[in-house]
Amino acid sequence: MGNYVIFTDSGADVSDAVLEKWGVKCCPLTFAFDSGERSFAGSEMPVKQFYDKMRDGGIARTSALNAETAKSCFRPELERGNDVFYLAFSSGLSSTYSTAKLAAEELSEEFPDRKIIVSDSLCASAGQGLLLWLAVKKRNGGTDILELEKYCEETRLHICHWFTVDDLVYLKRGGRISAATALAGTVLGIKPVLHVDDEGHLINMSKVRGRKASIRAIADKLSELKLPDGDKTVFISHGDCADDAAALAEIIKSSEPDADIKLITDIGPVIGAHSGPGTLAVFFVGKNR
């Protein structure tokens, strides 16, 4: 089995410290505020500062991975004689995957004896992080790079993503809901329940009244969709609402005692720019999405 290094990107919402512990390297995605500040990469801006700027009216714009950044990430490992496996942010939400594929093709000409595999996670936030964690466990168990590619392709559509948001203005700004829906929802306290579909797109699935009901609604999806004999790992991510993330974890522990809540993580700027502060999400392996 040849040596290979797993890469991911900022879309996975896994901290640098955790990625280092897992032995995973990260390609940074960038964002900038409309105020004209410089562009920030990855985790350069503290998450709390990012969300405070959003609450103060700042509008953040995100950028996909560019080919030169991808090549600069991969090349040192290829020069060391390692193969590269890159688990990319969903192609349904970003051009990062397609750009990385082009970069890999160019590097393959430079390093013809090396394998460079770019895998479309069709996942976002800690859903991508969960698939990454499962891939890391496979690597640690001796799975080779081609088997890992097949495993990720077979597993990705079983990674369930269920979200709710606290402020509808960010979904309106991104075109996910109409201005009228956002206004009515804000007045009535309506909270959407969303998921990521099989094409990796963010889809509005239902509406409930009130924050507590929305948290309960996404927790209930675990009981509804879980695989009875499948992996019990659960990841939770949040947009600067740690108390709500803890409440979600308690609901899950109460209703699903076997659930293994492995990670509670921040939603970083790449995802948070589009969902806003107060976003809360749960991810697990299920029968289907």
C-alpha positions in Angstrom: 0.0 0.0 0.0 1.5 3.4 -1.1 1.6 6.2 1.3 -1.0 8.9 0.9 -2.0 12.1 2.6 -5.7 13.1 3.1 -6.6 16.7 2.4 -9.9 18.6 2.8 -10.8 22.3 2.8 -12.4 25.0 5.0 -15.9 23.8 4.0 -15.6 20.9 6.4 -15.8 23.1 9.5 -13.2 21.0 11.4 -10.7 23.1 13.4 -7.0 23.1 12.6 -6.2 21.4 15.9 -8.6 18.5 15.2 -7.4 18.1 11.6 -3.8 17.9 12.9 -4.9 15.3 15.4 -6.5 13.3 12.5 -3.4 13.7 10.3 -5.4 15.7 7.7 -4.2 18.8 5.8 -6.4 21.6 4.8 -6.7 23.7 1.6 -8.0 27.1 2.8 -11.0 28.8 1.2 -11.2 32.5 1.5 -13.8 35.2 2.4 -13.9 39.0 2.6 -16.3 41.6 3.9 -17.8 44.2 1.6 -16.3 46.9 3.8 -13.1 46.5 1.7 -11.0 44.6 4.2 -8.4 42.2 2.9 -9.4 38.7 2.0 -9.1 36.2 4.8 -8.1 32.5 4.4 -9.4 29.6 6.4 -9.4 30.3 10.1 -7.5 33.5 10.0 -10.4 35.5 11.6 -11.7 34.2 14.9 -15.2 32.8 14.5 -16.6 35.1 17.3 -15.2 38.1 15.5 -16.6 37.0 12.2 -20.2 36.5 13.5 -20.1 39.8 15.5 -19.2 41.6 12.2 -22.2 39.9 10.6 -24.5 40.9 13.5 -23.3 44.5 13.0 -24.4 44.4 9.3 -21.3 43.1 7.6 -21.8 41.1 4.4 -19.2 38.4 3.8 -18.4 37.1 0.4 -16.7 33.7 -0.1 -14.5 32.4 -2.8 -13.9 28.9 -4.0 -10.5 27.2 -4.0 -8.3 28.4 -6.9 -6.1 26.1 -8.8 -2.8 27.6 -7.7 -3.7 27.3 -4.1 -4.6 23.6 -4.6 -1.3 22.9 -6.4 0.7 24.7 -3.7 -1.1 22.5 -1.1 -0.6 19.2 -2.9 2.9 19.7 -4.4 5.0 19.3 -1.2 3.4 15.9 -0.5 3.9 14.8 -4.1 7.6 15.9 -3.9 8.0 13.7 -0.8 6.7 10.7 -2.7 3.2 10.6 -1.2 0.0 10.2 -3.1 -2.9 12.7 -2.4 -6.5 12.2 -1.6 -8.6 15.4 -1.4 -12.1 15.3 0.0 -13.7 18.4 -1.4 -16.6 20.7 -0.5 -19.8 19.8 -2.3 -19.9 20.5 -6.0 -23.5 21.5 -5.5 -22.5 24.5 -3.4 -19.0 25.5 -4.8 -16.7 25.2 -7.8 -14.0 24.0 -5.4 -14.2 20.4 -6.5 -14.0 21.1 -10.3 -11.1 23.5 -9.8 -9.2 21.0 -7.7 -9.8 18.4 -10.4 -8.1 20.7 -13.0 -5.2 21.3 -10.6 -4.8 17.5 -10.1 -4.7 16.9 -13.8 -2.0 19.5 -14.2 0.0 18.1 -11.3 -0.4 14.5 -12.8 1.7 15.6 -15.8 4.4 16.9 -13.4 4.2 13.8 -11.1 3.2 10.9 -13.4 4.1 8.2 -10.9 1.8 9.7 -8.1 -1.9 9.2 -7.6 -3.9 12.4 -7.0 -7.5 11.7 -6.3 -10.1 14.5 -5.8 -13.4 13.2 -4.3 -16.6 15.2 -4.3 -18.0 14.9 -0.8 -21.4 16.2 -1.8 -21.4 17.4 1.8 -21.0 20.6 3.6 -20.0 21.9 7.1 -19.5 19.1 9.6 -21.3 16.7 7.2 -18.1 16.9 5.1 -16.3 16.7 8.4 -18.1 13.5 9.3 -17.3 11.9 6.0 -13.7 13.0 6.5 -13.6 11.4 9.9 -14.9 8.1 8.5 -12.3 8.3 5.8 -9.6 8.9 8.4 -10.7 5.8 10.3 -10.5 3.8 7.0 -7.0 5.1 6.3 -5.9 4.3 9.8 -7.2 0.7 9.3 -5.1 0.2 6.3 -7.4 1.1 3.4 -5.5 2.0 0.3 -6.2 5.2 -1.7 -8.3 3.6 -4.4 -10.4 1.7 -1.9 -10.9 4.9 0.1 -12.2 6.7 -3.0 -14.7 4.0 -3.5 -15.7 4.0 0.1 -16.3 7.8 0.1 -18.4 7.5 -3.0 -20.5 4.7 -1.5 -20.9 6.5 1.9 -21.5 10.2 1.0 -25.2 9.9 0.3 -25.7 8.3 3.7 -24.3 11.4 5.5 -27.4 13.2 6.7 -27.3 17.0 7.1 -30.1 18.8 9.0 -30.0 22.5 9.7 -32.0 25.3 11.1 -31.2 29.0 11.1 -32.1 31.8 13.5 -32.3 34.8 11.2 -33.9 34.4 7.7 -32.2 37.5 6.3 -29.2 35.4 5.3 -31.2 32.8 3.4 -33.0 35.7 1.7 -29.8 37.3 0.7 -28.6 34.0 -0.8 -31.8 33.5 -2.8 -32.9 30.5 -0.7 -36.2 32.2 0.3 -38.1 35.2 -1.0 -38.2 38.6 0.8 -41.9 38.2 1.6 -41.2 34.7 3.1 -38.3 36.2 5.2 -40.5 39.0 6.4 -43.4 36.9 7.3 -41.2 34.3 9.0 -39.4 36.9 11.1 -42.7 38.4 12.2 -44.3 35.1 13.1 -41.1 33.5 14.5 -41.1 30.8 11.8 -37.8 28.8 11.5 -36.9 26.7 8.5 -35.6 23.1 8.6 -33.2 22.5 5.8 -31.0 19.6 4.6 -28.4 18.9 1.9 -29.8 16.7 -0.9 -28.2 14.0 -3.0 -26.8 16.6 -5.4 -25.2 18.4 -2.6 -27.6 21.4 -2.7 -29.1 23.1 0.4 -32.9 22.5 0.4 -35.6 24.0 2.5 -37.7 21.1 3.8 -40.2 22.4 6.3 -41.0 25.2 8.7 -41.7 25.2 12.4 -42.6 28.0 14.8 -40.0 29.0 17.3 -36.3 28.2 18.0 -37.0 25.3 20.5 -39.2 23.6 18.0 -36.6 23.9 15.2 -34.0 22.4 17.4 -36.3 19.5 18.3 -37.1 19.0 14.6 -33.6 18.5 13.5 -32.9 16.2 16.5 -35.9 14.1 15.6 -34.4 13.4 12.1 -31.7 11.2 13.8 -34.4 8.9 15.1 -36.2 8.9 11.8 -33.3 8.3 9.4 -30.6 6.5 11.4 -29.3 3.1 10.4 -30.3 0.7 13.2 -27.0 -1.2 12.9 -24.9 1.6 11.3 -22.2 3.9 12.6 -23.5 5.9 15.6 -21.2 8.9 15.2 -22.9 12.3 15.4 -21.4 15.7 14.6 -23.0 19.0 15.6 -22.0 22.4 14.2 -23.2 25.9 15.2 -22.8 29.5 14.2 -21.8 31.1 17.5 -24.6 29.6 19.4 -22.8 27.1 21.7 -25.7 26.9 24.2 -28.1 25.8 21.5 -25.6 23.2 20.3 -25.4 21.9 23.9 -29.2 21.8 24.1 -29.3 19.8 20.8 -26.7 17.4 22.2 -28.8 16.8 25.3 -32.0 16.1 23.3 -30.1 13.6 21.2 -28.6 11.9 24.2 -32.0 11.6 25.8 -33.8 10.3 22.7 -30.9 8.2 21.3 -28.7 7.0 24.1 -26.5 5.0 21.7 -25.6 8.1 19.7 -21.9 8.9 19.9 -21.6 12.7 19.8 -18.0 12.8 18.6 -17.6 16.5 17.7 -19.3 19.8 18.4 -17.7 22.4 16.2 -18.0 26.0 15.0 -19.5 26.7 11.6 -16.7 28.7 10.0 -16.9 31.8 7.8 -17.2 29.8 4.5 -20.5 28.3 5.5 -21.5 30.9 8.0 -21.4 33.7 5.4 -24.4 32.1 3.8 -26.4 30.9 6.8 -25.6 33.5 9.4 -25.1 33.5 13.2 -27.4 31.1 15.0 -27.2 28.4 12.5 -27.4 24.9 14.1 -26.9 21.6 12.4 -26.7 17.9 13.1 -24.9 15.2 11.0 -25.1 11.4 11.1 -25.0 8.3 9.0 -28.5 7.4 7.9 -30.5 5.2 5.5 -30.6 8.1 3.1 -30.5 11.8 3.2 
